[in-house]
């Protein structure tokens, strides 16, 4: 049986192209929808790095954090923290590096929210008055901030 190698008409090529685009769009939507459910992301631990005078606040996931062009931003009350890393390159944990003075200034009990991406409107939220904390972008509410008290060489007398 011989194969039919006819030239495709522009209309048929356009149809195949659109079908391919639709398939790729569906794939990307499904992939994004499965990335990190609300229950999968949680506050893990906080430690002190006395060498750099920073607090290391760890957030973990039972899945994998999104790796892309955006960064993760931690909002605690009116404070915004952007400096973070994945310890040992692992994608199941993000550690935020927070200056001690900034950590100490955050009020106990304020809401902690992790956001994928930096959005200016999120940085303006401080939780005061009648303001509604409707965060822009993919985000996870981590619960109230419960600070840990550290004894540093500068606080010992």
N, C-alpha and C positions, 0 to 999 in steps of 0.2 A: 504494500500500500504506500503510495507516494504522499509526501507531505505537501500541504498547500502553503506556499510561501508568498501569498499575496501581500501587496503593500497595504498597510493600514490607512484608512481614511482619517483625515484630521478630526472628524467628529468622534470616531471610535477611539482615537488616541486621547482625546480630551476626556472621554468617559472613563477610560482606564486610569488616567492621571487623577481625576477627581475621586475615583474609587480608592486609589492608593492613599491619597491625602486623608480621606475619611477614616480609613483603617489605621493610619498612624495617629491621627487625632484621638480616636477611641483608645488606642493603646496607651498614649500619654495621659489621658484623663483617668483611666483605670489605675495606672501606676501611681499617679499623684494622690488618688483617693485612698490608696492603701498605706501611704507613708505616714507612720506614726499616729496611731489612734490616741485619743485623749488620755486613756488609762495607761498607755505605754510609757509616758514621760513622767519622771518624778524627781523631786529633790532628794539627793543622796547624803551628802556630808559636807562639812566645812572644816578646813584646817588652816593653820597659820604658817606662812613662809616668812620666817624672821629675817632671812638674808635680804629679801627684796621688800620687806615690810608690806606684804600683801596677804589678803585672805583668799584662799582657794575654795570656791564654792562649786561643788560638783553636782551635776544633773545627769541622770542616766535614763536610758530607754531599754525596754525589753526587745526592741526592734533595732533599727539603724537610723541615725540622724541623716537628714538630707544633706548631700554634699553638692553644692552648686555655686552659683555666682553670688548669692546672698550670704550674709553673716547672721549668726544668732545674736539676739539682743535680749538681755535680762532686764526686766522692769521690776523694781521693788519700790512700791509707793511712787514717789515722784522722781526717784533716782533711775538712771539708765546706765547699764554696764555693757560695753561692747567688746572688751578685750577678753578673748577666750582661746582655748586650745583643746585638741583631742589628745588626751594622755596616751603616749606610745602609739599615736596614729589610730587608736581604736575609734570606731564610729558609734559605739554604744554609750559614750560618755563625752560630755562637754564640761570643761572646768573654766569658770570665770575667774579672772585675776582682778581682785577688787582692792584698791588702796585701803589701808586700815582706817584712816580718817573717814573715808566715804562709807565704809562698812559700819563704823560706830555711829554715824549720823543718821542711819536709816531707822525709822521708828518701828518698834516691835509690833507685830500683828498686821502690818500693811501687806497688801496682796503681792505675791510674786507671780510674774507672768513671763514665760519664755516666748519670744516671737522670732519667727524665721524671716529675717529681713529688717532693715532699718527704715522705719516710716516716721517722718517728722511729726505727724499728728499723734503718734503713740508717745513720743518723747514729751509732749506737752501735757500728758495726763498726770495728775497728781492725786487723784482720789478725793479731793476736797469738795465741799458744798454739795450741789445737786448733780455733779458731773457723773456721767455714766461711763464706765470703763469698757467701752466697746472697742477692742483692739483691731486694727487693720492688719490683714495678713494672717497666715497660718500661725496659731498660737496655742499655748497650753497653760492653764492655770495651775500653779504648783502649790497653792495654799498660802497661809499666812507666814510672814517672815518671823522666825524665832531665832534671834541672834545668839551666838555662842560667845561667852566671855573668855578672852584670852589674856594671859599674863605675858607681857613682852618685857624685854630688858628696860625699855623706857618707862614702863608703868610700875616697875618694882622700885621700892625705896627702903 
